[in-house]
Amino acid sequence: MSLPPLPQPGVPLINGFIARKPETFFMQEEKILTFKDDFLVSFASGQEFLKVSRLNRKEISFRTIKGQEVMRIMKQKHSFSGRGSEYRGVRPDGTEAFYLKLERGLIRTGYDLTAYPSPNQRLPMPIEKGVMGKSAAVMLNGQPAVTFKDGSDWKHARSQCHIDVAPGMDIILAIAVNWIRYDKKVEDRKAVAAAT
């Protein structure tokens, strides 16, 4: 099901990467049995769109298929403090595109997302579970801007996800939030393994 267009001006964060029509993407791990989290993002047609690569524990690069970096995530993990990790999306010019903090609780983790379409503009975007029958959704003024449907964690031995993006939404932000959701699951698995 296609998402309705966002009110103008939408959420333009990365120049040239705003959805002009409803878009569907598939994000799947490229490599298996490695400690490097590399993902390939493709259109629903199968055409490759973007590569997401973990450069090290604190930096994740988003590159076009031709190799141009369009965004980088800087991760700050707060080990042993009980606080959730923080993620900053940085444009190629060094300006901040978004900030997301995991709000760890006893029962569940919340996602505190703020987008920065311009240096003077803050745009809070709640992330909610179970919207429209999907795993999660990024909301804008009560309307879903992106929905995520998780695939089987081990289908073909690789993580994968279905991402629907509303017209007017920044595609790179949609993919970045999905990558952060994946990273949180990896952190949760490591915590469970360490506790047993």
ChimeraX attribute file (.defattr): number of C-alpha atoms within 10 A of each C-alpha:
attribute: neighborCount
match mode: 1-to-1
recipient: residues
	/A:1	7
	/A:2	13
	/A:3	19
	/A:4	15
	/A:5	19
	/A:6	18
	/A:7	13
	/A:8	10
	/A:9	9
	/A:10	18
	/A:11	22
	/A:12	22
	/A:13	24
	/A:14	18
	/A:15	10
	/A:16	11
	/A:17	15
	/A:18	20
	/A:19	20
	/A:20	14
	/A:21	15
	/A:22	17
	/A:23	18
	/A:24	21
	/A:25	23
	/A:26	23
	/A:27	25
	/A:28	19
	/A:29	20
	/A:30	18
	/A:31	14
	/A:32	13
	/A:33	8
	/A:34	8
	/A:35	8
	/A:36	15
	/A:37	19
	/A:38	18
	/A:39	22
	/A:40	18
	/A:41	25
	/A:42	18
	/A:43	16
	/A:44	14
	/A:45	9
	/A:46	10
	/A:47	10
	/A:48	16
	/A:49	16
	/A:50	23
	/A:51	23
	/A:52	26
	/A:53	19
	/A:54	17
	/A:55	14
	/A:56	12
	/A:57	11
	/A:58	12
	/A:59	16
	/A:60	22
	/A:61	21
	/A:62	21
	/A:63	18
	/A:64	15
	/A:65	14
	/A:66	9
	/A:67	10
	/A:68	13
	/A:69	16
	/A:70	19
	/A:71	25
	/A:72	25
	/A:73	25
	/A:74	18
	/A:75	19
	/A:76	15
	/A:77	15
	/A:78	11
	/A:79	9
	/A:80	7
	/A:81	7
	/A:82	10
	/A:83	14
	/A:84	20
	/A:85	19
	/A:86	19
	/A:87	24
	/A:88	20
	/A:89	27
	/A:90	20
	/A:91	18
	/A:92	14
	/A:93	8
	/A:94	10
	/A:95	12
	/A:96	20
	/A:97	25
	/A:98	23
	/A:99	19
	/A:100	20
	/A:101	20
	/A:102	19
	/A:103	15
	/A:104	14
	/A:105	11
	/A:106	5
	/A:107	5
	/A:108	7
	/A:109	13
	/A:110	15
	/A:111	20
	/A:112	15
	/A:113	20
	/A:114	18
	/A:115	22
	/A:116	19
	/A:117	19
	/A:118	13
	/A:119	9
	/A:120	6
	/A:121	10
	/A:122	14
	/A:123	15
	/A:124	17
	/A:125	20
	/A:126	17
	/A:127	20
	/A:128	16
	/A:129	14
	/A:130	12
	/A:131	16
	/A:132	12
	/A:133	11
	/A:134	16
	/A:135	16
	/A:136	21
	/A:137	28
	/A:138	24
	/A:139	18
	/A:140	19
	/A:141	12
	/A:142	9
	/A:143	16
	/A:144	25
	/A:145	26
	/A:146	28
	/A:147	29
	/A:148	27
	/A:149	18
	/A:150	18
	/A:151	16
	/A:152	12
	/A:153	12
	/A:154	9
	/A:155	9
	/A:156	10
	/A:157	12
	/A:158	16
	/A:159	18
	/A:160	23
	/A:161	22
	/A:162	21
	/A:163	25
	/A:164	26
	/A:165	29
	/A:166	26
	/A:167	24
	/A:168	22
	/A:169	29
	/A:170	25
	/A:171	26
	/A:172	24
	/A:173	23
	/A:174	21
	/A:175	24
	/A:176	21
	/A:177	22
	/A:178	24
	/A:179	19
	/A:180	20
	/A:181	17
	/A:182	18
	/A:183	14
	/A:184	16
	/A:185	12
	/A:186	11
	/A:187	13
	/A:188	12
	/A:189	12
	/A:190	11
	/A:191	11
	/A:192	9
	/A:193	9
	/A:194	8
	/A:195	7
	/A:196	5
